[in-house]
Amino acid sequence: MFVVAPPRRISFSRPLLARLLSVTGCLLIAAIAHAAEPSAAQRAAFKQAYAAAQQGGDGWRSLAAGLRDYPLYPYLQAAALEHDIQQIDRAAVESYLKQYPDWIPAADLRRSFLLELARRQDWNHFLALYQPGLGDTLGCDALQARLASGGTLDFDKDLATFWAKPNLPDACDAVLDAAHDQGLLTSARLWTRIDRAADAGQPGTIAKLADWLPADDRATAQRLALALRDPAGALTTAADWPDTSRNRQAATLALTRLARRQSTSADTAWQQLQAHFSFSEQQRGQILYALALFHATDFDDGALARLIALPAAMQTDVSREWRVRVALARQNWTAVLEAIDAMPASQQQDGEWQYFHARALTALGRSDEARRQLIAQATKSTFYGFLAADKLDQPYAICPLTLADNPQGEQALLANPGLLRAFELYAVGLPKLARREWTRALQDADQATLQIASDLAHRRGWYDRAVFTLSSGDALRLYDLRFPLASQDGVVPQAEQAGIEPVWAYGIVRAESAWMDDARSGADARGLMQLVPATAALVAKRNGLDWGGGDTLYDPATNIVLGTRYLAQMAERFNGSPWLASAAYNAGPNRVDQWLAARGTLTPDLFVATIPFKETREYVARVMAFSVIYDWRLHGNAVPLATRMSAIGQPYGLPNASTVRRAISCPAVEPASVPAATSSAPNASP
């Protein structure tokens, strides 16, 4: 039976309400309560004027003649000034700063003009406008301005903060050159920063600093940079290096980094070098740890023994979890139990290990113990909670909350000019600026206030605010906000036309972009379903669809049309399996083929647990859990996760009227939690 928990009233923050409901605040609230939102005509006029302002000059002014009272009017002049930054003078900038001192565009304009003044080397005007706290680039420019006026540097006052950072912008080069000329960069200080750069994996920083060292030390520092940049190349010559502490440091770096890429080659180099260098116990431990961990991620023979043999002082949560994963890949259930039991109590409580501990107990005939653990796990609305419920053949536990109406709290928030600007920026298609206004307006808000703000955003179609804002405590149970059914973007009809489950497409959108339609990753994946333009172009061609270029992927409708077709393409490659296709969508189909070739006989839950990439492992679990929640949101119940995660090699058919579905209930238990969505490129992290 589908049971919805009774709505729980979440009260508005008393301290915040007291501040907002001052005499002035009450008057403003009263005014806002009777004021209409900007009209469609005003928004259209602003868009036209903003486009003109982005071209510079004063042409925007005539287009904005009727927008003086529009809440975003100051953004127009700022956009024009930003475009003309190389032509404007200090007076124009100061005039804007004086008129709008606390506005985000004013802060941006100050930064942009300071960068321009630094480019011009107009240091007098630079110092007149500069304020501390504007970042490393402008901080170094400010020091350069002082040097240009005849000043000198003091290491502790001027450089110590910069010196603690492993990498600095190019603007700092001239300042560091001056510090060197003043004799401030002693060998001890250089080596301190080189060590920080080595720990942070910054070979470029080391190479720059090496030039200021004496010749012998320079060669040693360059070996550290080489160890980071080309560990295999460094190790080919390491046997000829003198056995010094710095060379041992470089060899350790090279061995641990090569282990990540080529564990077998690192093993060979370790055998050759461990007699040549007098490695410290800590260095030996670091090397053995890296070799054990990355032989484990390769699932090599002997990987389990290596992990078990690691000294206790060198073991980490990561090495302990990989001991479990290797045992799972071998289906060595005794070893699984031993590995989980060797974890600290806090790590054992993770839902994944609770589930697999129960799986191991079941495999070893200890069914009663296993059932008790599964019952506890099945109270959670997570991937492993749903799998536990499937093992028990019991309803899924989802306990929704609904925000109580709070007109007074809403009016108080709508008296916040920054939040109003955020909503208006979103309404006119400027989501990046909208998010900045949102963050500033709510930076000191408590959870109750954030929940009301998220609800206001949701009603305006700004769905990603709830996903990113409601991330802890009872707010996780506000499913209607955190898992929006934005059908106006075409998810359901496009998924059906593509021949895939709409709930799966919803899960992908939620995991990829969290409904942020302008999302763009470091790999240039764009939009709601995070498609790379080159892939989208191929999908469009294959399906006979129009292709208007990469920027069209920011249009939700276009993105969903292409994204659902690409999902269908991945599903077709993997027998219709949504969970394997999700792995391919994240890590690429060729990698999934490699994993299947190595471990394709495993059950789906074991296969997911043994995916080498942490990003992809968590992504698959997240998408499949989200699919269950969206299934419930659309239908009031859900296809069992065990059904949707069909066995490898077994064709998966779409649910139909005869498909058995699992009920949803809300047991009287601790609130369940659902992982927050992230969007990032797959990586090789274990």
C-alpha positions in Angstrom: 0.0 0.0 0.0 1.2 3.5 -0.8 1.4 5.5 2.4 2.4 9.1 2.4 3.7 10.5 5.7 1.6 13.4 7.1 2.9 16.8 6.1 5.3 18.2 8.7 5.2 21.9 9.4 8.6 23.5 9.0 8.5 26.8 10.7 10.2 29.9 9.4 13.4 31.0 11.3 12.4 33.4 14.1 15.6 35.4 14.1 15.5 36.0 10.4 11.8 36.8 10.5 12.4 39.3 13.3 15.0 41.0 11.2 12.9 41.1 8.1 9.7 42.2 9.8 11.1 45.5 11.0 9.0 48.5 10.5 10.6 49.2 7.1 10.4 45.6 6.2 6.7 45.4 6.9 6.1 48.4 4.6 8.2 46.8 1.9 6.4 43.4 2.3 3.1 45.2 2.0 4.2 46.9 -1.2 5.5 43.7 -2.7 2.3 41.8 -1.7 0.3 44.1 -4.0 3.0 44.5 -6.7 2.9 42.5 -9.8 5.9 40.7 -11.2 7.6 42.3 -14.2 5.5 41.9 -17.3 6.4 39.9 -20.3 6.9 43.1 -22.3 9.4 44.4 -19.7 11.3 41.2 -19.8 11.4 41.2 -23.6 12.6 44.8 -23.6 15.3 44.0 -21.1 16.6 41.0 -23.2 16.8 43.3 -26.2 18.6 46.0 -24.3 20.9 43.6 -22.6 21.9 42.1 -26.0 22.7 45.6 -27.2 24.6 46.5 -24.0 26.8 43.5 -24.5 27.9 45.1 -27.7 29.1 48.2 -25.8 28.4 51.8 -26.3 25.2 53.6 -25.4 22.8 52.0 -28.0 21.1 50.1 -25.2 19.8 53.3 -23.5 17.1 54.0 -26.0 16.0 50.4 -25.8 15.8 50.6 -22.0 14.0 53.9 -21.9 11.0 52.4 -20.0 13.1 50.1 -17.7 14.3 52.6 -15.1 12.3 50.9 -12.4 13.0 47.4 -13.7 15.0 45.5 -11.0 17.8 44.5 -13.4 18.3 47.9 -15.0 21.9 48.3 -13.5 23.0 45.2 -15.2 22.6 46.9 -18.6 25.1 49.7 -17.9 27.5 47.2 -16.3 27.4 45.0 -19.4 28.2 47.9 -21.7 31.1 49.0 -19.5 32.4 45.5 -19.4 32.4 45.3 -23.2 34.2 48.7 -23.5 36.6 48.0 -20.7 39.7 48.8 -22.8 38.3 52.2 -23.7 36.7 53.5 -20.5 38.4 55.5 -17.8 38.5 55.4 -14.1 35.8 58.1 -13.8 33.2 56.0 -15.6 33.9 53.0 -13.3 33.9 55.0 -10.1 30.6 56.6 -11.1 29.0 53.1 -11.5 30.6 51.9 -8.2 29.3 54.9 -6.4 25.8 54.4 -7.7 25.6 50.6 -7.1 28.2 49.9 -4.5 26.8 46.6 -3.2 25.8 45.1 -6.5 27.4 42.0 -8.0 28.0 43.8 -11.4 29.9 46.5 -9.5 32.3 44.0 -7.9 32.7 42.4 -11.4 33.4 45.8 -13.0 36.0 46.7 -10.4 37.8 43.4 -11.0 37.7 43.7 -14.8 38.9 47.3 -14.7 41.7 46.5 -12.3 42.8 43.8 -14.7 42.7 46.3 -17.5 44.7 48.8 -15.5 47.3 46.2 -14.8 47.5 45.4 -18.5 48.0 49.1 -19.2 50.5 49.2 -16.3 48.6 52.2 -15.0 49.6 51.5 -11.5 48.5 54.9 -9.9 44.9 54.4 -10.9 45.2 50.7 -10.1 46.1 51.4 -6.5 43.4 54.0 -6.2 40.7 51.4 -7.0 42.3 48.2 -5.5 40.8 46.5 -2.5 42.4 43.5 -0.7 40.7 40.1 -1.1 40.2 40.2 -4.8 42.2 37.0 -5.6 45.8 36.0 -6.3 46.0 37.6 -9.7 45.0 41.1 -8.5 46.9 40.6 -5.2 50.1 40.1 -7.2 49.2 43.0 -9.5 48.9 45.2 -6.4 52.4 44.2 -5.3 53.7 44.9 -8.7 52.0 48.4 -8.5 53.9 49.0 -5.3 57.2 47.9 -6.9 56.6 50.2 -9.8 56.3 53.1 -7.5 59.6 52.3 -5.9 58.5 50.2 -3.0 60.1 46.9 -1.8 58.8 43.6 -0.7 58.6 42.1 2.8 58.5 38.3 2.6 56.4 37.7 5.7 53.9 40.5 5.1 53.6 40.3 1.3 54.6 36.9 0.1 54.1 34.3 2.8 50.4 33.7 1.9 51.3 33.3 -1.8 54.3 31.1 -1.0 52.0 28.6 0.8 50.2 27.9 -2.5 51.4 25.2 -4.8 50.4 27.1 -7.9 50.0 30.8 -8.7 48.8 32.8 -11.7 51.1 34.2 -14.2 50.5 37.7 -12.8 52.7 36.7 -9.8 55.8 35.9 -11.9 57.1 39.5 -12.0 56.6 39.8 -8.2 58.5 36.5 -7.6 61.3 37.7 -9.9 61.5 40.9 -7.8 61.5 38.9 -4.6 64.4 36.8 -6.0 66.3 39.9 -7.0 65.9 41.2 -3.4 67.4 38.0 -2.1 64.1 37.0 -0.4 63.9 33.5 -2.0 66.4 31.6 -0.1 67.1 27.9 -0.9 65.2 26.9 2.3 62.2 28.8 1.2 62.4 27.5 -2.4 62.5 23.9 -1.1 59.6 24.5 1.2 57.4 25.6 -1.8 58.8 22.8 -4.0 57.7 20.3 -1.4 54.3 21.8 -1.4 54.1 21.7 -5.2 55.3 18.0 -5.2 52.6 17.0 -2.7 50.0 18.8 -4.8 51.3 17.3 -8.1 52.4 20.6 -9.7 55.4 19.9 -11.9 55.3 23.3 -13.6 55.7 25.1 -10.3 58.7 23.0 -9.4 60.3 23.6 -12.8 60.0 27.4 -12.4 61.4 27.3 -8.9 64.3 25.0 -9.9 65.9 27.8 -12.0 66.6 29.8 -8.9 68.4 26.9 -7.1 72.2 26.2 -7.3 73.2 23.9 -10.1 73.3 20.6 -8.0 70.0 21.3 -6.3 68.5 22.4 -9.7 69.0 18.9 -11.1 67.5 17.3 -8.1 64.4 19.6 -8.3 64.0 18.8 -12.0 63.9 15.1 -11.1 61.0 15.8 -8.8 59.2 17.6 -11.7 60.0 14.7 -14.1 58.7 12.2 -11.5 55.3 14.0 -11.6 55.2 14.7 -15.3 56.6 11.4 -16.7 57.1 8.8 -13.9 58.0 6.0 -16.3 60.7 8.2 -17.9 62.0 9.2 -14.5 62.3 5.6 -13.4 64.3 4.6 -16.4 67.2 6.7 -15.1 66.5 6.5 -11.4 69.1 3.7 -10.9 71.8 6.2 -11.8 70.7 8.8 -9.3 72.8 9.2 -6.1 71.1 7.8 -3.0 70.1 11.2 -1.5 67.0 12.2 0.5 65.7 14.3 -2.4 66.3 11.6 -5.0 64.5 9.1 -2.8 61.6 11.6 -2.6 61.6 11.8 -6.5 61.8 8.0 -6.8 58.9 7.6 -4.4 56.8 10.0 -6.3 57.6 8.3 -9.6 56.8 4.9 -8.3 53.5 5.8 -6.6 52.3 7.8 -9.7 53.3 5.0 -12.1 51.5 2.5 -10.0 48.3 4.4 -10.7 48.8 4.1 -14.5 50.8 0.9 -14.9 50.9 -1.2 -11.7 52.9 -4.0 -13.3 55.6 -1.7 -14.6 55.7 0.0 -11.2 56.2 -3.4 -9.6 59.2 -4.1 -11.9 60.8 -0.7 -11.1 60.3 -1.2 -7.4 62.1 -4.5 -7.5 65.0 -2.8 -9.2 65.2 0.3 -7.0 64.4 -0.9 -3.5 68.0 -2.1 -3.1 69.5 1.0 -4.7 67.8 3.6 -2.4 67.6 3.6 1.3 63.9 4.4 1.4 62.5 5.4 4.8 59.8 3.2 6.3 57.2 5.9 5.4 58.4 5.9 1.8 58.3 2.1 1.6 54.8 2.2 3.0 53.7 4.8 0.5 55.0 2.7 -2.4 53.6 -0.6 -1.1 50.3 1.1 -0.5 50.1 2.4 -4.1 51.1 -0.9 -5.6 48.6 -2.8 -3.5 45.8 -0.3 -4.2 46.3 -0.1 -8.0 46.8 -3.8 -8.4 43.5 -4.1 -6.7 41.8 -1.6 -9.1 43.1 -3.8 -11.9 41.8 -6.9 -10.0 45.2 -8.6 -10.5 46.0 -12.0 -9.0 47.5 -11.5 -5.6 45.8 -8.1 -5.1 43.8 -9.4 -2.1 47.0 -10.7 -0.4 48.8 -7.4 -1.0 46.0 -5.4 0.7 45.8 -7.8 3.6 49.6 -7.6 4.0 49.7 -3.8 4.2 51.0 -2.5 7.6 48.1 -1.2 9.7 49.6 2.3 9.7 49.4 2.5 5.9 45.8 1.2 5.5 43.1 3.8 4.7 39.4 3.7 4.2 40.1 3.4 0.5 42.4 0.4 0.8 40.0 -1.3 3.2 37.1 -0.8 0.8 39.1 -2.2 -2.1 39.9 -5.3 0.0 36.1 -5.9 0.0 35.8 -5.1 -3.7 38.5 -7.6 -4.7 36.9 -10.2 -2.5 33.5 -9.5 -4.1 35.0 -9.9 -7.6 36.3 -13.3 -6.5 33.0 -14.1 -4.8 35.1 -15.2 -1.8 32.4 -14.6 0.8 34.6 -15.5 3.7 37.1 -12.9 2.6 34.3 -10.4 2.2 33.2 -10.8 5.8 36.8 -10.6 7.0 37.4 -7.5 5.0 34.3 -5.7 6.2 35.0 -6.8 9.8 38.5 -5.3 9.5 36.9 -1.9 8.8 36.5 0.7 11.5 32.9 0.7 12.9 32.1 4.0 11.3 33.0 2.7 7.8 31.1 -0.6 8.4 27.9 1.5 8.8 28.0 2.6 5.2 24.9 1.2 3.4 27.0 -0.5 0.8 29.0 -2.6 3.3 25.9 -3.4 5.4 24.3 -4.8 2.2 27.3 -6.8 1.2 27.9 -8.1 4.7 24.4 -9.4 4.6 25.0 -10.9 1.1 28.1 -12.7 2.4 26.2 -14.0 5.5 23.5 -15.4 3.2 26.1 -17.1 1.0 27.7 -18.7 4.0 24.3 -20.0 5.3 23.8 -17.5 8.1 20.4 -16.4 6.9 18.9 -15.1 10.1 21.8 -12.7 10.7 21.6 -11.6 7.1 17.9 -11.0 7.3 18.3 -8.7 10.3 20.9 -6.6 8.5 18.7 -6.5 5.3 15.7 -5.4 7.3 17.7 -2.5 8.8 19.1 -1.5 5.4 15.7 -1.7 3.7 14.4 1.3 5.7 16.5 3.6 3.6 15.6 5.1 0.2 19.0 4.5 -1.3 20.4 2.1 -4.0 21.4 -0.5 -1.4 18.3 0.1 0.6 16.2 -0.7 -2.4 18.3 -3.8 -3.2 17.8 -4.9 0.4 14.1 -4.5 0.1 14.2 -6.6 -3.1 16.0 -9.4 -1.3 13.3 -9.3 1.4 10.4 -8.9 -1.2 9.0 -6.0 0.9 7.9 -2.4 0.0 10.4 0.3 -0.6 10.7 2.8 2.2 10.1 6.3 1.0 8.9 8.9 3.6 8.0 12.2 1.9 7.6 15.5 3.6 5.6 18.4 2.2 6.3 22.0 3.1 3.5 23.7 5.0 2.1 26.9 3.6 4.0 29.9 5.0 2.7 33.1 3.4 4.4 35.3 5.9 7.7 33.6 5.4 7.4 33.8 1.7 6.6 37.5 1.8 9.6 38.1 4.0 11.8 36.4 1.5 10.3 38.3 -1.4 11.3 41.5 0.4 14.9 40.5 -0.2 16.0 42.5 -3.3 18.8 40.1 -4.0 16.5 37.2 -4.2 14.1 39.1 -6.4 17.0 39.9 -8.7 17.9 36.2 -8.7 14.4 35.2 -9.8 14.2 37.9 -12.4 17.6 36.9 -13.9 16.5 33.4 -14.2 13.2 34.5 -15.8 15.2 36.4 -18.5 17.5 33.5 -19.3 20.6 34.5 -17.3 21.0 31.5 -14.9 24.7 32.0 -14.1 24.0 35.5 -12.8 20.9 34.3 -11.1 22.8 31.7 -9.1 25.3 34.3 -7.9 22.5 36.6 -6.7 20.8 33.6 -5.0 24.0 32.6 -3.2 24.6 36.1 -1.9 21.0 36.7 -0.9 20.8 33.5 1.1 24.4 33.2 2.4 23.3 33.6 6.0 20.0 31.9 5.8 19.0 29.0 8.0 17.5 25.7 6.8 13.9 26.7 7.1 14.5 29.9 5.0 16.4 27.9 2.4 13.5 25.5 2.1 11.0 28.2 1.5 13.3 29.9 -1.0 13.7 26.6 -2.8 10.0 26.2 -3.0 9.6 29.7 -4.5 12.3 28.8 -7.1 10.6 25.5 -7.9 7.3 27.3 -8.6 9.1 29.5 -11.1 10.5 26.5 -12.9 14.0 27.0 -11.4 14.4 23.4 -10.3 18.1 23.1 -9.7 17.9 25.4 -6.6 16.1 22.8 -4.5 18.5 20.0 -5.6 21.6 21.9 -4.6 20.1 23.6 -1.6 18.1 20.9 0.1 21.0 18.5 0.9 20.8 17.5 4.5 18.5 16.4 7.3 14.7 16.2 6.9 15.0 18.4 3.7 16.1 15.3 1.9 12.6 14.0 2.2 11.1 17.0 0.2 10.9 14.7 -2.8 8.5 16.9 -4.8 11.2 19.7 -4.8 14.3 17.5 -5.1 12.9 15.3 -7.8 10.9 17.6 -10.1 8.6 16.2 -12.8 9.5 18.9 -15.4 7.4 17.2 -18.1 7.2 20.5 -20.0 10.7 19.8 -21.3 9.5 16.7 -23.0 11.1 13.9 -20.9 8.2 11.5 -21.0 7.2 11.8 -24.6 10.7 11.9 -25.9 11.8 8.9 -23.8 8.8 7.0 -25.1 9.6 7.9 -28.7 13.2 6.8 -28.2 12.0 3.5 -26.7 13.4 3.9 -23.2 11.8 4.3 -19.8 10.9 7.9 -18.9 11.9 7.2 -15.2 15.4 6.3 -16.3 15.7 9.4 -18.5 14.5 11.5 -15.5 17.2 9.7 -13.3 19.9 10.5 -15.8 18.9 14.2 -16.0 18.8 14.4 -12.2 22.2 12.8 -11.8 23.9 14.6 -14.7 22.8 18.2 -14.3 20.4 18.3 -11.3 18.1 20.2 -13.8 20.7 23.0 -14.4 20.0 23.5 -18.1 23.1 25.6 -18.7 25.5 23.1 -17.0 28.8 22.6 -18.8 31.5 20.1 -17.6 35.2 20.3 -18.0 34.9 17.8 -20.9 32.5 20.2 -22.6 29.4 18.1 -21.9 26.4 20.5 -22.0 22.9 20.9 -20.8 20.4 18.8 -18.9 21.7 15.4 -20.1 25.3 16.6 -20.4 26.0 15.8 -24.0 29.3 16.5 -25.7 28.7 18.4 -29.0 30.5 15.9 -31.1 28.4 13.0 -29.7 25.2 15.0 -30.1 26.0 15.7 -33.7 26.5 12.0 -34.4 23.2 11.2 -32.6 21.4 13.8 -34.6 22.7 12.4 -37.9 21.9 8.9 -36.9 18.3 9.8 -36.1 17.7 12.2 -38.9 17.4 15.1 -36.5 18.3 18.7 -37.1 21.6 19.8 -35.6 22.2 23.5 -34.9 25.6 23.3 -33.1 26.8 22.9 -29.6 25.0 25.9 -28.1 21.6 24.3 -28.9 22.3 21.8 -26.2 21.5 24.5 -23.7 17.9 24.4 -24.9 16.2 21.8 -22.7 13.9 20.5 -25.4 16.8 19.9 -27.9 19.0 18.4 -25.2 16.3 15.9 -24.1 15.5 14.9 -27.7 19.2 14.1 -28.4 19.9 12.8 -24.9 17.1 10.2 -24.9 18.2 9.0 -28.3 21.7 8.6 -27.1 20.5 6.7 -24.0 18.5 4.4 -26.4 21.7 3.9 -28.4 23.6 2.8 -25.3 20.7 0.6 -24.2 20.6 -1.1 -27.6 24.3 -1.9 -27.3 23.9 -3.5 -23.9 20.7 -5.6 -24.4 18.4 -2.9 -23.3 20.0 -2.9 -19.8 19.5 0.6 -18.2 22.1 0.0 -15.5 24.9 -1.0 -18.0 23.8 1.7 -20.4 24.1 4.2 -17.5 27.7 3.1 -16.9 28.4 3.5 -20.6 26.8 7.0 -20.6 29.2 8.0 -17.8 32.4 6.2 -18.6 32.0 5.4 -22.3 30.9 2.1 -23.8 34.4 0.8 -24.6 35.3 0.9 -20.9 32.2 -1.0 -20.0 33.0 -3.6 -22.7 36.4 -4.0 -21.0 34.9 -4.5 -17.6 32.4 -7.0 -19.0 35.2 -9.0 -20.6 36.9 -9.2 -17.2 33.9 -9.6 -14.8 30.9 -10.2 -17.0 29.8 -13.3 -15.1 29.1 -11.4 -11.9 25.6 -10.5 -10.7 24.6 -6.9 -11.4 25.1 -5.8 -7.7 28.6 -7.3 -7.6 29.5 -5.9 -11.0 28.5 -2.3 -9.9 30.6 -2.7 -6.7 33.6 -3.7 -8.8 33.5 -0.9 -11.3 37.1 0.5 -11.1 36.1 4.2 -11.3 34.6 5.7 -8.2 32.7 8.3 -10.2 31.0 5.6 -12.4 30.3 3.3 -9.5 28.5 6.0 -7.6 26.9 7.3 -10.8 25.2 4.0 -11.7 24.0 3.6 -8.1 22.7 7.1 -8.1 20.9 6.9 -11.4 19.2 3.6 -10.6 18.1 4.9 -7.1 16.8 8.0 -8.8 14.9 5.9 -11.3 13.0 4.2 -8.5 12.1 7.5 -6.9 10.9 8.9 -10.2 8.9 5.7 -10.9 7.2 6.3 -7.6 6.6 10.0 -8.3 5.0 9.1 -11.7 3.1 5.9 -10.8 2.8 5.7 -7.0 4.9 2.5 -6.9 8.0 1.2 -8.7 9.4 -1.6 -10.8 11.7 -3.5 -8.5 15.3 -2.4 -8.8 16.3 -6.1 -9.1 14.0 -6.3 -12.2 15.4 -3.2 -13.8 19.0 -4.4 -13.1 18.7 -7.4 -15.4 21.5 -10.0 -15.4 24.4 -9.4 -17.8 23.6 -10.8 -21.2 19.9 -11.1 -20.5 17.7 -8.9 -22.6 15.8 -6.3 -20.7 12.2 -5.5 -21.7 10.4 -2.3 -21.0 7.8 -2.6 -18.2 4.2 -3.1 -19.3 0.8 -3.6 -17.7 1.7 -7.1 -16.5 5.0 -6.1 -14.9 5.1 -6.7 -11.1 5.6 -3.5 -9.3 6.7 -2.8 -5.7 4.6 -0.9 -3.3 5.9 2.1 -1.3 5.5 2.5 2.4 6.8 4.8 5.1 7.9 2.8 8.1 8.4 4.5 11.4 12.1 4.7 11.2 15.1 7.1 11.0 14.6 9.5 8.0 16.0 8.0 4.9 18.6 9.8 2.8 19.2 10.1 -0.9 22.6 11.0 -2.3 23.0 14.5 -3.8 23.5 14.7 -7.6 26.8 15.8 -9.0 28.0 16.3 -12.6 31.6 15.5 -13.2 33.7 13.6 -15.8 34.6 10.0 -15.0 38.0 9.6 -13.6 40.3 6.8 -12.6 40.0 7.3 -8.8 39.5 4.1 -7.0 
